[in-house]
Amino acid sequence: MKASHAILALCALGLLAGCLSPPARCFAEATADYRAIWRAARALEADLARGYALHRSDSQELTLSTCRAGGTAGPCLVERPRVRETPVAIDIGDHQSRLAALQVRLEELRPAAMAAAAPCGHGDWTSADHGPSDAVLQP
């Protein structure tokens, strides 16, 4: 394995193990609830813009490939991951109601998320130069 590949693998393992910098970990923990609601709202907005939802299903698919064994090559079946996205009809009114409820919830969570994230090194978000923006709170 090349040194660069080893470093990338170690970095990926570090991220999986939660080795974020202290300010990043602080921010992630302080804004977790807000960001979850924000992502749900963006998903509903995407569904509304498309006019339908996407149902995602993961499966395995057998694919004919060429395999080598004992110095000879021959055909073999290999399992490969497959992701299917199927369009699903949505109730526009229901989606709009759910989105409105999420937007209200975001407004309720924003002050607490901003206050909790301020000690993480993200400054005073209520100052004139930053304004009470949620741009920093978006994932």
N, CA, C and O atoms as a GROMACS GRO file, in nm:
protein
  556
    1MET      N    1   0.086  -0.118   0.000
    1MET     CA    2   0.000   0.000   0.000
    1MET      C    3   0.089   0.123   0.000
    1MET      O    4   0.186   0.132   0.076
    2LYS      N    5   0.054   0.218  -0.087
    2LYS     CA    6   0.131   0.342  -0.094
    2LYS      C    7   0.112   0.422   0.034
    2LYS      O    8   0.009   0.409   0.102
    3ALA      N    9   0.209   0.503   0.067
    3ALA     CA   10   0.203   0.585   0.189
    3ALA      C   11   0.083   0.679   0.185
    3ALA      O   12   0.018   0.700   0.287
    4SER      N   13   0.054   0.735   0.068
    4SER     CA   14  -0.059   0.828   0.059
    4SER      C   15  -0.191   0.755   0.083
    4SER      O   16  -0.282   0.810   0.145
    5HIS      N   17  -0.202   0.631   0.035
    5HIS     CA   18  -0.323   0.553   0.059
    5HIS      C   19  -0.336   0.519   0.207
    5HIS      O   20  -0.446   0.521   0.263
    6ALA      N   21  -0.223   0.488   0.271
    6ALA     CA   22  -0.226   0.456   0.414
    6ALA      C   23  -0.269   0.578   0.495
    6ALA      O   24  -0.346   0.565   0.590
    7ILE      N   25  -0.220   0.695   0.457
    7ILE     CA   26  -0.257   0.818   0.528
    7ILE      C   27  -0.406   0.845   0.510
    7ILE      O   28  -0.475   0.880   0.606
    8LEU      N   29  -0.457   0.829   0.387
    8LEU     CA   30  -0.600   0.849   0.363
    8LEU      C   31  -0.684   0.750   0.442
    8LEU      O   32  -0.788   0.787   0.498
    9ALA      N   33  -0.639   0.626   0.448
    9ALA     CA   34  -0.712   0.524   0.525
    9ALA      C   35  -0.714   0.560   0.673
    9ALA      O   36  -0.817   0.546   0.739
   10LEU      N   37  -0.601   0.606   0.725
   10LEU     CA   38  -0.595   0.645   0.866
   10LEU      C   39  -0.683   0.767   0.893
   10LEU      O   40  -0.748   0.775   0.998
   11CYS      N   41  -0.686   0.861   0.799
   11CYS     CA   42  -0.773   0.978   0.816
   11CYS      C   43  -0.920   0.936   0.818
   11CYS      O   44  -0.998   0.985   0.899
   12ALA      N   45  -0.956   0.846   0.727
   12ALA     CA   46  -1.094   0.798   0.723
   12ALA      C   47  -1.129   0.727   0.853
   12ALA      O   48  -1.238   0.747   0.908
   13LEU      N   49  -1.039   0.645   0.902
   13LEU     CA   50  -1.063   0.578   1.030
   13LEU      C   51  -1.075   0.678   1.143
   13LEU      O   52  -1.156   0.661   1.234
   14GLY      N   53  -0.992   0.782   1.137
   14GLY     CA   54  -0.999   0.886   1.239
   14GLY      C   55  -1.133   0.956   1.239
   14GLY      O   56  -1.189   0.985   1.345
   15LEU      N   57  -1.185   0.984   1.120
   15LEU     CA   58  -1.317   1.049   1.112
   15LEU      C   59  -1.425   0.957   1.164
   15LEU      O   60  -1.517   1.000   1.234
   16LEU      N   61  -1.414   0.828   1.129
   16LEU     CA   62  -1.513   0.733   1.177
   16LEU      C   63  -1.506   0.720   1.329
   16LEU      O   64  -1.608   0.695   1.394
   17ALA      N   65  -1.390   0.735   1.383
   17ALA     CA   66  -1.373   0.723   1.528
   17ALA      C   67  -1.408   0.852   1.600
   17ALA      O   68  -1.397   0.860   1.722
   18GLY      N   69  -1.449   0.952   1.526
   18GLY     CA   70  -1.489   1.078   1.590
   18GLY      C   71  -1.372   1.169   1.622
   18GLY      O   72  -1.376   1.243   1.720
   19CYS      N   73  -1.269   1.164   1.542
   19CYS     CA   74  -1.150   1.244   1.568
   19CYS      C   75  -1.158   1.379   1.499
   19CYS      O   76  -1.067   1.419   1.427
   20LEU      N   77  -1.266   1.448   1.520
   20LEU     CA   78  -1.277   1.585   1.470
   20LEU      C   79  -1.197   1.676   1.561
   20LEU      O   80  -1.167   1.641   1.675
   21SER      N   81  -1.162   1.791   1.510
   21SER     CA   82  -1.093   1.888   1.595
   21SER      C   83  -1.189   1.926   1.708
   21SER      O   84  -1.310   1.917   1.691
   22PRO      N   85  -1.136   1.968   1.822
   22PRO     CA   86  -1.225   2.005   1.933
   22PRO      C   87  -1.330   2.109   1.896
   22PRO      O   88  -1.445   2.094   1.936
   23PRO      N   89  -1.295   2.217   1.820
   23PRO     CA   90  -1.400   2.312   1.783
   23PRO      C   91  -1.506   2.251   1.691
   23PRO      O   92  -1.625   2.279   1.705
   24ALA      N   93  -1.462   2.166   1.597
   24ALA     CA   94  -1.557   2.102   1.506
   24ALA      C   95  -1.649   2.006   1.580
   24ALA      O   96  -1.769   2.001   1.554
   25ARG      N   97  -1.592   1.930   1.673
   25ARG     CA   98  -1.673   1.837   1.753
   25ARG      C   99  -1.772   1.915   1.839
   25ARG      O  100  -1.888   1.876   1.851
   26CYS      N  101  -1.726   2.024   1.897
   26CYS     CA  102  -1.811   2.110   1.980
   26CYS      C  103  -1.928   2.162   1.897
   26CYS      O  104  -2.043   2.155   1.940
   27PHE      N  105  -1.898   2.214   1.777
   27PHE     CA  106  -2.001   2.268   1.690
   27PHE      C  107  -2.098   2.159   1.647
   27PHE      O  108  -2.220   2.181   1.648
   28ALA      N  109  -2.046   2.042   1.609
   28ALA     CA  110  -2.132   1.932   1.565
   28ALA      C  111  -2.228   1.888   1.676
   28ALA      O  112  -2.346   1.865   1.650
   29GLU      N  113  -2.177   1.878   1.796
   29GLU     CA  114  -2.262   1.838   1.908
   29GLU      C  115  -2.364   1.947   1.943
   29GLU      O  116  -2.479   1.917   1.975
   30ALA      N  117  -2.321   2.073   1.937
   30ALA     CA  118  -2.408   2.184   1.974
   30ALA      C  119  -2.523   2.203   1.876
   30ALA      O  120  -2.630   2.252   1.913
   31THR      N  121  -2.501   2.166   1.751
   31THR     CA  122  -2.601   2.193   1.647
   31THR      C  123  -2.665   2.067   1.590
   31THR      O  124  -2.732   2.074   1.488
   32ALA      N  125  -2.645   1.952   1.653
   32ALA     CA  126  -2.694   1.825   1.598
   32ALA      C  127  -2.845   1.826   1.575
   32ALA      O  128  -2.890   1.787   1.467
   33ASP      N  129  -2.923   1.869   1.672
   33ASP     CA  130  -3.069   1.870   1.657
   33ASP      C  131  -3.111   1.967   1.546
   33ASP      O  132  -3.196   1.934   1.464
   34TYR      N  133  -3.051   2.084   1.545
   34TYR     CA  134  -3.084   2.184   1.443
   34TYR      C  135  -3.053   2.130   1.304
   34TYR      O  136  -3.135   2.141   1.213
   35ARG      N  137  -2.934   2.071   1.288
   35ARG     CA  138  -2.894   2.022   1.156
   35ARG      C  139  -2.981   1.906   1.109
   35ARG      O  140  -3.007   1.893   0.989
   36ALA      N  141  -3.028   1.821   1.200
   36ALA     CA  142  -3.117   1.710   1.163
   36ALA      C  143  -3.250   1.764   1.108
   36ALA      O  144  -3.300   1.715   1.007
   37ILE      N  145  -3.305   1.864   1.175
   37ILE     CA  146  -3.430   1.925   1.129
   37ILE      C  147  -3.406   1.998   0.996
   37ILE      O  148  -3.490   1.993   0.906
   38TRP      N  149  -3.293   2.067   0.985
   38TRP     CA  150  -3.259   2.138   0.862
   38TRP      C  151  -3.252   2.042   0.744
   38TRP      O  152  -3.306   2.070   0.637
   39ARG      N  153  -3.185   1.926   0.762
   39ARG     CA  154  -3.175   1.826   0.654
   39ARG      C  155  -3.313   1.772   0.616
   39ARG      O  156  -3.342   1.754   0.498
   40ALA      N  157  -3.398   1.747   0.715
   40ALA     CA  158  -3.533   1.697   0.687
   40ALA      C  159  -3.612   1.800   0.606
   40ALA      O  160  -3.684   1.765   0.514
   41ALA      N  161  -3.598   1.928   0.641
   41ALA     CA  162  -3.666   2.034   0.568
   41ALA      C  163  -3.615   2.042   0.423
   41ALA      O  164  -3.694   2.059   0.330
   42ARG      N  165  -3.483   2.030   0.404
   42ARG     CA  166  -3.428   2.034   0.268
   42ARG      C  167  -3.479   1.915   0.186
   42ARG      O  168  -3.505   1.930   0.067
   43ALA      N  169  -3.494   1.799   0.247
   43ALA     CA  170  -3.546   1.681   0.175
   43ALA      C  171  -3.690   1.704   0.131
   43ALA      O  172  -3.727   1.671   0.018
   44LEU      N  173  -3.772   1.762   0.219
   44LEU     CA  174  -3.910   1.793   0.182
   44LEU      C  175  -3.915   1.896   0.070
   44LEU      O  176  -3.997   1.885  -0.021
   45GLU      N  177  -3.829   1.996   0.078
   45GLU     CA  178  -3.824   2.098  -0.028
   45GLU      C  179  -3.786   2.035  -0.162
   45GLU      O  180  -3.842   2.070  -0.266
   46ALA      N  181  -3.692   1.942  -0.160
   46ALA     CA  182  -3.651   1.874  -0.284
   46ALA      C  183  -3.767   1.791  -0.340
   46ALA      O  184  -3.790   1.792  -0.461
   47ASP      N  185  -3.839   1.721  -0.253
   47ASP     CA  186  -3.956   1.644  -0.298
   47ASP      C  187  -4.059   1.736  -0.361
   47ASP      O  188  -4.113   1.706  -0.468
   48LEU      N  189  -4.087   1.848  -0.296
   48LEU     CA  190  -4.185   1.943  -0.349
   48LEU      C  191  -4.140   2.001  -0.483
   48LEU      O  192  -4.221   2.018  -0.574
   49ALA      N  193  -4.012   2.031  -0.496
   49ALA     CA  194  -3.960   2.086  -0.622
   49ALA      C  195  -3.971   1.984  -0.736
   49ALA      O  196  -4.001   2.020  -0.849
   50ARG      N  197  -3.946   1.856  -0.704
   50ARG     CA  198  -3.956   1.749  -0.804
   50ARG      C  199  -4.102   1.712  -0.832
   50ARG      O  200  -4.137   1.674  -0.943
   51GLY      N  201  -4.184   1.722  -0.728
   51GLY     CA  202  -4.323   1.678  -0.740
   51GLY      C  203  -4.342   1.534  -0.698
   51GLY      O  204  -4.454   1.481  -0.707
   52TYR      N  205  -4.237   1.469  -0.654
   52TYR     CA  206  -4.242   1.331  -0.606
   52TYR      C  207  -4.123   1.306  -0.516
   52TYR      O  208  -4.023   1.378  -0.520
   53ALA      N  209  -4.136   1.202  -0.433
   53ALA     CA  210  -4.025   1.162  -0.346
   53ALA      C  211  -3.945   1.052  -0.415
   53ALA      O  212  -3.989   0.994  -0.514
   54LEU      N  213  -3.828   1.025  -0.363
   54LEU     CA  214  -3.746   0.916  -0.412
   54LEU      C  215  -3.729   0.814  -0.301
   54LEU      O  216  -3.679   0.844  -0.193
   55HIS      N  217  -3.772   0.691  -0.330
   55HIS     CA  218  -3.752   0.583  -0.234
   55HIS      C  219  -3.622   0.513  -0.272
   55HIS      O  220  -3.605   0.469  -0.385
   56ARG      N  221  -3.532   0.504  -0.176
   56ARG     CA  222  -3.401   0.444  -0.200
   56ARG      C  223  -3.399   0.303  -0.145
   56ARG      O  224  -3.438   0.280  -0.030
   57SER      N  225  -3.355   0.208  -0.226
   57SER     CA  226  -3.340   0.071  -0.177
   57SER      C  227  -3.201   0.020  -0.216
   57SER      O  228  -3.157   0.034  -0.330
   58ASP      N  229  -3.136  -0.039  -0.119
   58ASP     CA  230  -3.003  -0.095  -0.140
   58ASP      C  231  -3.016  -0.246  -0.154
   58ASP      O  232  -3.092  -0.310  -0.081
   59SER      N  233  -2.943  -0.302  -0.249
   59SER     CA  234  -2.946  -0.447  -0.268
   59SER      C  235  -2.812  -0.492  -0.324
   59SER      O  236  -2.724  -0.411  -0.353
   60GLN      N  237  -2.801  -0.620  -0.340
   60GLN     CA  238  -2.683  -0.678  -0.403
   60GLN      C  239  -2.725  -0.732  -0.539
   60GLN      O  240  -2.836  -0.783  -0.556
   61GLU      N  241  -2.635  -0.721  -0.636
   61GLU     CA  242  -2.664  -0.767  -0.771
   61GLU      C  243  -2.551  -0.858  -0.816
   61GLU      O  244  -2.433  -0.826  -0.797
   62LEU      N  245  -2.585  -0.970  -0.876
   62LEU     CA  246  -2.484  -1.059  -0.931
   62LEU      C  247  -2.446  -1.011  -1.070
   62LEU      O  248  -2.533  -0.986  -1.154
   63THR      N  249  -2.316  -0.997  -1.094
   63THR     CA  250  -2.265  -0.948  -1.221
   63THR      C  251  -2.163  -1.047  -1.274
   63THR      O  252  -2.078  -1.097  -1.200
   64LEU      N  253  -2.172  -1.075  -1.403
   64LEU     CA  254  -2.075  -1.164  -1.466
   64LEU      C  255  -1.944  -1.088  -1.481
   64LEU      O  256  -1.942  -0.976  -1.531
   65SER      N  257  -1.837  -1.150  -1.437
   65SER     CA  258  -1.707  -1.086  -1.441
   65SER      C  259  -1.602  -1.189  -1.479
   65SER      O  260  -1.632  -1.307  -1.492
   66THR      N  261  -1.480  -1.144  -1.496
   66THR     CA  262  -1.368  -1.235  -1.520
   66THR      C  263  -1.286  -1.243  -1.393
   66THR      O  264  -1.241  -1.141  -1.340
   67CYS      N  265  -1.268  -1.364  -1.346
   67CYS     CA  266  -1.191  -1.385  -1.223
   67CYS      C  267  -1.067  -1.467  -1.254
   67CYS      O  268  -1.065  -1.545  -1.349
   68ARG      N  269  -0.966  -1.448  -1.174
   68ARG     CA  270  -0.842  -1.525  -1.190
   68ARG      C  271  -0.823  -1.613  -1.068
   68ARG      O  272  -0.833  -1.568  -0.953
   69ALA      N  273  -0.796  -1.739  -1.094
   69ALA     CA  274  -0.768  -1.834  -0.987
   69ALA      C  275  -0.667  -1.936  -1.039
   69ALA      O  276  -0.685  -1.994  -1.146
   70GLY      N  277  -0.564  -1.956  -0.964
   70GLY     CA  278  -0.462  -2.054  -1.004
   70GLY      C  279  -0.394  -2.021  -1.136
   70GLY      O  280  -0.352  -2.111  -1.209
   71GLY      N  281  -0.383  -1.893  -1.167
   71GLY     CA  282  -0.312  -1.852  -1.288
   71GLY      C  283  -0.397  -1.853  -1.414
   71GLY      O  284  -0.350  -1.815  -1.521
   72THR      N  285  -0.522  -1.894  -1.402
   72THR     CA  286  -0.610  -1.893  -1.520
   72THR      C  287  -0.726  -1.798  -1.497
   72THR      O  288  -0.769  -1.775  -1.384
   73ALA      N  289  -0.775  -1.745  -1.606
   73ALA     CA  290  -0.888  -1.653  -1.598
   73ALA      C  291  -1.013  -1.724  -1.648
   73ALA      O  292  -1.007  -1.806  -1.740
   74GLY      N  293  -1.124  -1.692  -1.587
   74GLY     CA  294  -1.249  -1.753  -1.629
   74GLY      C  295  -1.366  -1.672  -1.581
   74GLY      O  296  -1.351  -1.582  -1.498
   75PRO      N  297  -1.483  -1.703  -1.632
   75PRO     CA  298  -1.602  -1.628  -1.591
   75PRO      C  299  -1.644  -1.665  -1.448
   75PRO      O  300  -1.627  -1.778  -1.404
   76CYS      N  301  -1.697  -1.567  -1.380
   76CYS     CA  302  -1.749  -1.591  -1.246
   76CYS      C  303  -1.855  -1.486  -1.215
   76CYS      O  304  -1.863  -1.383  -1.281
   77LEU      N  305  -1.936  -1.514  -1.115
   77LEU     CA  306  -2.038  -1.418  -1.070
   77LEU      C  307  -1.986  -1.345  -0.948
   77LEU      O  308  -1.934  -1.407  -0.855
   78VAL      N  309  -2.000  -1.213  -0.949
   78VAL     CA  310  -1.952  -1.129  -0.840
   78VAL      C  311  -2.069  -1.046  -0.788
   78VAL      O  312  -2.145  -0.990  -0.867
   79GLU      N  313  -2.084  -1.040  -0.655
   79GLU     CA  314  -2.189  -0.957  -0.596
   79GLU      C  315  -2.141  -0.813  -0.590
   79GLU      O  316  -2.030  -0.784  -0.544
   80ARG      N  317  -2.225  -0.723  -0.638
   80ARG     CA  318  -2.193  -0.581  -0.633
   80ARG      C  319  -2.311  -0.507  -0.570
   80ARG      O  320  -2.427  -0.544  -0.591
   81PRO      N  321  -2.282  -0.402  -0.494
   81PRO     CA  322  -2.392  -0.325  -0.435
   81PRO      C  323  -2.469  -0.249  -0.543
   81PRO      O  324  -2.411  -0.201  -0.641
   82ARG      N  325  -2.597  -0.238  -0.522
   82ARG     CA  326  -2.681  -0.163  -0.616
   82ARG      C  327  -2.778  -0.076  -0.538
   82ARG      O  328  -2.840  -0.122  -0.442
   83VAL      N  329  -2.790   0.048  -0.579
   83VAL     CA  330  -2.883   0.140  -0.516
   83VAL      C  331  -2.986   0.179  -0.621
   83VAL      O  332  -2.952   0.224  -0.730
   84ARG      N  333  -3.112   0.160  -0.585
   84ARG     CA  334  -3.220   0.199  -0.675
   84ARG      C  335  -3.298   0.312  -0.611
   84ARG      O  336  -3.328   0.310  -0.492
   85GLU      N  337  -3.330   0.411  -0.692
   85GLU     CA  338  -3.417   0.519  -0.647
   85GLU      C  339  -3.543   0.514  -0.732
   85GLU      O  340  -3.539   0.528  -0.855
   86THR      N  341  -3.656   0.492  -0.664
   86THR     CA  342  -3.784   0.479  -0.732
   86THR      C  343  -3.871   0.599  -0.700
   86THR      O  344  -3.885   0.635  -0.583
   87PRO      N  345  -3.931   0.662  -0.801
   87PRO     CA  346  -4.021   0.774  -0.774
   87PRO      C  347  -4.144   0.727  -0.696
   87PRO      O  348  -4.200   0.621  -0.725
   88VAL      N  349  -4.186   0.807  -0.599
   88VAL     CA  350  -4.303   0.776  -0.517
   88VAL      C  351  -4.390   0.901  -0.513
   88VAL      O  352  -4.342   1.011  -0.488
   89ALA      N  353  -4.519   0.882  -0.537
   89ALA     CA  354  -4.612   0.995  -0.533
   89ALA      C  355  -4.617   1.053  -0.392
   89ALA      O  356  -4.605   0.981  -0.293
   90ILE      N  357  -4.634   1.185  -0.384
   90ILE     CA  358  -4.644   1.252  -0.254
   90ILE      C  359  -4.775   1.329  -0.247
   90ILE      O  360  -4.835   1.365  -0.348
   91ASP      N  361  -4.816   1.352  -0.127
   91ASP     CA  362  -4.931   1.440  -0.101
   91ASP      C  363  -4.872   1.580  -0.081
   91ASP      O  364  -4.812   1.609   0.022
   92ILE      N  365  -4.890   1.665  -0.180
   92ILE     CA  366  -4.830   1.799  -0.178
   92ILE      C  367  -4.871   1.875  -0.053
   92ILE      O  368  -4.786   1.937   0.013
   93GLY      N  369  -4.999   1.872  -0.018
   93GLY     CA  370  -5.047   1.944   0.100
   93GLY      C  371  -4.982   1.894   0.227
   93GLY      O  372  -4.943   1.973   0.314
   94ASP      N  373  -4.969   1.761   0.239
   94ASP     CA  374  -4.904   1.703   0.357
   94ASP      C  375  -4.758   1.746   0.364
   94ASP      O  376  -4.709   1.783   0.471
   95HIS      N  377  -4.688   1.743   0.250
   95HIS     CA  378  -4.548   1.784   0.248
   95HIS      C  379  -4.534   1.931   0.287
   95HIS      O  380  -4.443   1.968   0.361
   96GLN      N  381  -4.624   2.015   0.234
   96GLN     CA  382  -4.617   2.158   0.267
   96GLN      C  383  -4.643   2.181   0.416
   96GLN      O  384  -4.577   2.265   0.477
   97SER      N  385  -4.737   2.107   0.474
   97SER     CA  386  -4.764   2.120   0.618
   97SER      C  387  -4.645   2.075   0.701
   97SER      O  388  -4.608   2.140   0.798
   98ARG      N  389  -4.586   1.962   0.662
   98ARG     CA  390  -4.470   1.911   0.735
   98ARG      C  391  -4.352   2.008   0.724
   98ARG      O  392  -4.280   2.030   0.821
   99LEU      N  393  -4.333   2.066   0.605
   99LEU     CA  394  -4.225   2.162   0.585
   99LEU      C  395  -4.248   2.286   0.672
   99LEU      O  396  -4.155   2.337   0.734
  100ALA      N  397  -4.370   2.335   0.676
  100ALA     CA  398  -4.401   2.452   0.759
  100ALA      C  399  -4.373   2.423   0.906
  100ALA      O  400  -4.320   2.508   0.977
  101ALA      N  401  -4.409   2.304   0.952
  101ALA     CA  402  -4.383   2.266   1.091
  101ALA      C  403  -4.233   2.259   1.118
  101ALA      O  404  -4.187   2.300   1.225
  102LEU      N  405  -4.157   2.207   1.023
  102LEU     CA  406  -4.011   2.200   1.040
  102LEU      C  407  -3.951   2.340   1.042
  102LEU      O  408  -3.857   2.366   1.118
  103GLN      N  409  -4.002   2.429   0.960
  103GLN     CA  410  -3.949   2.566   0.958
  103GLN      C  411  -3.976   2.636   1.091
  103GLN      O  412  -3.893   2.713   1.139
  104VAL      N  413  -4.092   2.611   1.150
  104VAL     CA  414  -4.122   2.667   1.282
  104VAL      C  415  -4.025   2.609   1.384
  104VAL      O  416  -3.972   2.681   1.469
  105ARG      N  417  -4.002   2.478   1.374
  105ARG     CA  418  -3.911   2.411   1.469
  105ARG      C  419  -3.769   2.466   1.454
  105ARG      O  420  -3.698   2.483   1.554
  106LEU      N  421  -3.726   2.493   1.331
  106LEU     CA  422  -3.593   2.553   1.310
  106LEU      C  423  -3.581   2.688   1.378
  106LEU      O  424  -3.480   2.719   1.441
  107GLU      N  425  -3.685   2.769   1.366
  107GLU     CA  426  -3.684   2.900   1.431
  107GLU      C  427  -3.676   2.885   1.582
  107GLU      O  428  -3.613   2.966   1.650
  108GLU      N  429  -3.741   2.782   1.636
  108GLU     CA  430  -3.736   2.758   1.781
  108GLU      C  431  -3.599   2.711   1.825
  108GLU      O  432  -3.550   2.750   1.931
  109LEU      N  433  -3.536   2.626   1.744
  109LEU     CA  434  -3.406   2.567   1.782
  109LEU      C  435  -3.288   2.660   1.756
  109LEU      O  436  -3.185   2.648   1.821
  110ARG      N  437  -3.302   2.754   1.660
  110ARG     CA  438  -3.189   2.837   1.619
  110ARG      C  439  -3.123   2.913   1.735
  110ARG      O  440  -3.001   2.907   1.747
  111PRO      N  441  -3.197   2.984   1.822
  111PRO     CA  442  -3.128   3.058   1.928
  111PRO      C  443  -3.047   2.968   2.021
  111PRO      O  444  -2.935   3.003   2.059
  112ALA      N  445  -3.102   2.854   2.058
  112ALA     CA  446  -3.029   2.763   2.147
  112ALA      C  447  -2.907   2.705   2.077
  112ALA      O  448  -2.801   2.690   2.138
  113ALA      N  449  -2.921   2.671   1.948
  113ALA     CA  450  -2.807   2.617   1.873
  113ALA      C  451  -2.697   2.722   1.859
  113ALA      O  452  -2.579   2.691   1.873
  114MET      N  453  -2.737   2.846   1.831
  114MET     CA  454  -2.639   2.953   1.817
  114MET      C  455  -2.567   2.977   1.950
  114MET      O  456  -2.445   2.996   1.953
  115ALA      N  457  -2.643   2.976   2.059
  115ALA     CA  458  -2.582   2.998   2.191
  115ALA      C  459  -2.489   2.883   2.228
  115ALA      O  460  -2.381   2.905   2.282
  116ALA      N  461  -2.532   2.761   2.198
  116ALA     CA  462  -2.449   2.645   2.232
  116ALA      C  463  -2.323   2.639   2.146
  116ALA      O  464  -2.219   2.592   2.192
  117ALA      N  465  -2.331   2.687   2.022
  117ALA     CA  466  -2.216   2.680   1.932
  117ALA      C  467  -2.121   2.799   1.949
  117ALA      O  468  -2.006   2.791   1.906
  118ALA      N  469  -2.166   2.907   2.010
  118ALA     CA  470  -2.080   3.026   2.026
  118ALA      C  471  -1.949   2.995   2.098
  118ALA      O  472  -1.844   3.043   2.053
  119PRO      N  473  -1.948   2.916   2.208
  119PRO     CA  474  -1.820   2.886   2.273
  119PRO      C  475  -1.729   2.796   2.191
  119PRO      O  476  -1.613   2.775   2.226
  120CYS      N  477  -1.781   2.742   2.082
  120CYS     CA  478  -1.702   2.651   1.998
  120CYS      C  479  -1.608   2.726   1.904
  120CYS      O  480  -1.536   2.664   1.826
  121GLY      N  481  -1.609   2.859   1.912
  121GLY     CA  482  -1.520   2.938   1.828
  121GLY      C  483  -1.588   2.996   1.707
  121GLY      O  484  -1.521   3.033   1.610
  122HIS      N  485  -1.720   3.005   1.709
  122HIS     CA  486  -1.791   3.058   1.594
  122HIS      C  487  -1.837   3.202   1.617
  122HIS      O  488  -1.919   3.253   1.541
  123GLY      N  489  -1.786   3.266   1.718
  123GLY     CA  490  -1.809   3.408   1.740
  123GLY      C  491  -1.949   3.443   1.785
  123GLY      O  492  -2.032   3.356   1.814
  124ASP      N  493  -1.972   3.573   1.789
  124ASP     CA  494  -2.102   3.627   1.830
  124ASP      C  495  -2.186   3.645   1.705
  124ASP      O  496  -2.164   3.740   1.629
  125TRP      N  497  -2.281   3.558   1.682
  125TRP     CA  498  -2.360   3.560   1.560
  125TRP      C  499  -2.466   3.669   1.561
  125TRP      O  500  -2.534   3.691   1.461
  126THR      N  501  -2.481   3.736   1.671
  126THR     CA  502  -2.583   3.840   1.676
  126THR      C  503  -2.523   3.977   1.652
  126THR      O  504  -2.594   4.077   1.655
  127SER      N  505  -2.393   3.984   1.627
  127SER     CA  506  -2.331   4.115   1.603
  127SER      C  507  -2.371   4.167   1.466
  127SER      O  508  -2.418   4.092   1.381
  128ALA      N  509  -2.351   4.297   1.446
  128ALA     CA  510  -2.394   4.361   1.322
  128ALA      C  511  -2.322   4.304   1.200
  128ALA      O  512  -2.380   4.298   1.091
  129ASP      N  513  -2.194   4.262   1.216
  129ASP     CA  514  -2.120   4.215   1.100
  129ASP      C  515  -2.161   4.074   1.057
  129ASP      O  516  -2.141   4.038   0.941
  130HIS      N  517  -2.217   3.994   1.146
  130HIS     CA  518  -2.259   3.859   1.111
  130HIS      C  519  -2.411   3.850   1.096
  130HIS      O  520  -2.460   3.780   1.007
  131GLY      N  521  -2.484   3.919   1.178
  131GLY     CA  522  -2.629   3.909   1.176
  131GLY      C  523  -2.675   3.775   1.231
  131GLY      O  524  -2.594   3.684   1.245
  132PRO      N  525  -2.802   3.763   1.262
  132PRO     CA  526  -2.855   3.638   1.317
  132PRO      C  527  -2.882   3.538   1.205
  132PRO      O  528  -2.995   3.494   1.186
  133SER      N  529  -2.777   3.503   1.132
  133SER     CA  530  -2.791   3.415   1.017
  133SER      C  531  -2.774   3.270   1.058
  133SER      O  532  -2.699   3.239   1.151
  134ASP      N  533  -2.843   3.181   0.989
  134ASP     CA  534  -2.824   3.040   1.015
  134ASP      C  535  -2.730   2.979   0.912
  134ASP      O  536  -2.720   2.857   0.903
  135ALA      N  537  -2.660   3.062   0.834
  135ALA     CA  538  -2.570   3.010   0.730
  135ALA      C  539  -2.462   2.921   0.790
  135ALA      O  540  -2.423   2.823   0.728
  136VAL      N  541  -2.414   2.954   0.908
  136VAL     CA  542  -2.309   2.873   0.970
  136VAL      C  543  -2.367   2.745   1.028
  136VAL      O  544  -2.294   2.649   1.052
  137LEU      N  545  -2.497   2.742   1.050
  137LEU     CA  546  -2.561   2.625   1.109
  137LEU      C  547  -2.602   2.522   1.006
  137LEU      O  548  -2.651   2.415   1.043
  138GLN      N  549  -2.585   2.551   0.881
  138GLN     CA  550  -2.626   2.456   0.779
  138GLN      C  551  -2.519   2.352   0.760
  138GLN      O  552  -2.401   2.386   0.753
  139PRO      N  553  -2.559   2.225   0.750
  139PRO     CA  554  -2.462   2.116   0.737
  139PRO      C  555  -2.386   2.122   0.608
  139PRO      O  556  -2.300   2.037   0.583
   0.00000   0.00000   0.00000
